[in-house]
Amino acid sequence: MEADSNTFVRYRSGSIVFAFRCPLCGTRGELGVRDGNHNALVPCPSRCGAQFMVRCGRGFFAKPTLEFAFGPRRKA
């Protein structure tokens, strides 16, 4: 499975908002993650078992990404 990353939308008071799409269950929408929650696992809001990590890019203008870490296998 390729590493999907969800795109950064904006910073909101105390959280980072991503345009979210789960590669396992297909859930879509905006997902807010507490700022400072870097390298901690974030579960899919639909509780499908997928886990994501917030990665921060290096550099002054780098934006964070929410990357798929792991989850159960897709049913074929």
C-alpha positions as a Markdown table, in Angstrom:
| # | Residue | x | y | z |
|---|---|---|---|---|
| 1 | Met | 0.0 | 0.0 | 0.0 |
| 2 | Glu | 1.4 | 3.4 | -0.9 |
| 3 | Ala | 1.9 | 6.1 | 1.7 |
| 4 | Asp | -1.1 | 8.4 | 1.3 |
| 5 | Ser | -0.7 | 11.9 | 2.7 |
| 6 | Asn | -3.6 | 14.2 | 3.5 |
| 7 | Thr | -3.1 | 17.9 | 2.6 |
| 8 | Phe | -2.8 | 20.7 | 5.1 |
| 9 | Val | -5.7 | 23.2 | 5.1 |
| 10 | Arg | -5.1 | 25.7 | 7.9 |
| 11 | Tyr | -4.0 | 26.3 | 11.4 |
| 12 | Arg | -6.9 | 26.8 | 13.8 |
| 13 | Ser | -6.5 | 27.8 | 17.5 |
| 14 | Gly | -4.5 | 25.0 | 19.0 |
| 15 | Ser | -4.9 | 22.6 | 16.1 |
| 16 | Ile | -3.8 | 21.8 | 12.6 |
| 17 | Val | -6.7 | 21.1 | 10.1 |
| 18 | Phe | -6.2 | 18.6 | 7.2 |
| 19 | Ala | -8.3 | 17.7 | 4.2 |
| 20 | Phe | -8.7 | 14.1 | 5.3 |
| 21 | Arg | -9.2 | 11.0 | 3.2 |
| 22 | Cys | -8.8 | 7.5 | 4.7 |
| 23 | Pro | -7.3 | 5.0 | 2.2 |
| 24 | Leu | -9.0 | 2.0 | 4.0 |
| 25 | Cys | -12.6 | 3.0 | 4.5 |
| 26 | Gly | -12.8 | 6.1 | 2.2 |
| 27 | Thr | -14.0 | 8.5 | 4.9 |
| 28 | Arg | -13.5 | 12.1 | 3.7 |
| 29 | Gly | -13.7 | 15.5 | 5.4 |
| 30 | Glu | -11.7 | 17.9 | 7.5 |
| 31 | Leu | -9.8 | 16.5 | 10.5 |
| 32 | Gly | -8.3 | 18.7 | 13.2 |
| 33 | Val | -5.3 | 17.4 | 15.1 |
| 34 | Arg | -4.0 | 19.0 | 18.2 |
| 35 | Asp | -0.9 | 21.1 | 17.5 |
| 36 | Gly | 2.2 | 19.7 | 19.1 |
| 37 | Asn | 0.9 | 16.1 | 18.5 |
| 38 | His | 3.8 | 15.4 | 16.2 |
| 39 | Asn | 4.8 | 11.7 | 15.7 |
| 40 | Ala | 1.8 | 10.6 | 17.8 |
| 41 | Leu | -0.7 | 8.2 | 16.2 |
| 42 | Val | -4.0 | 9.7 | 15.2 |
| 43 | Pro | -6.9 | 7.2 | 14.6 |
| 44 | Cys | -9.3 | 7.4 | 11.7 |
| 45 | Pro | -12.5 | 9.2 | 12.9 |
| 46 | Ser | -14.7 | 6.3 | 11.6 |
| 47 | Arg | -12.8 | 3.8 | 13.8 |
| 48 | Cys | -11.8 | 1.6 | 10.8 |
| 49 | Gly | -8.5 | 0.8 | 12.4 |
| 50 | Ala | -6.3 | 3.0 | 10.3 |
| 51 | Gln | -3.7 | 5.1 | 12.1 |
| 52 | Phe | -2.0 | 8.3 | 10.9 |
| 53 | Met | 1.0 | 10.4 | 11.9 |
| 54 | Val | 1.5 | 14.2 | 11.6 |
| 55 | Arg | 4.8 | 14.9 | 9.9 |
| 56 | Cys | 6.3 | 18.4 | 9.9 |
| 57 | Gly | 8.5 | 19.5 | 7.0 |
| 58 | Arg | 11.8 | 21.2 | 7.5 |
| 59 | Gly | 12.2 | 24.8 | 6.6 |
| 60 | Phe | 10.5 | 28.0 | 7.2 |
| 61 | Phe | 7.7 | 27.6 | 4.7 |
| 62 | Ala | 7.2 | 23.8 | 5.1 |
| 63 | Lys | 3.7 | 22.7 | 5.8 |
| 64 | Pro | 2.7 | 19.6 | 7.9 |
| 65 | Thr | 1.3 | 16.5 | 6.4 |
| 66 | Leu | -0.9 | 13.7 | 7.8 |
| 67 | Glu | 0.5 | 10.4 | 6.6 |
| 68 | Phe | -1.0 | 7.0 | 6.7 |
| 69 | Ala | 1.0 | 4.9 | 9.2 |
| 70 | Phe | -0.7 | 1.5 | 9.3 |
| 71 | Gly | -4.0 | -0.3 | 9.6 |
| 72 | Pro | -5.8 | -3.6 | 8.9 |
| 73 | Arg | -5.6 | -5.1 | 5.4 |
| 74 | Arg | -8.3 | -4.2 | 2.9 |
| 75 | Lys | -10.8 | -6.9 | 2.1 |
| 76 | Ala | -10.4 | -8.0 | -1.5 |
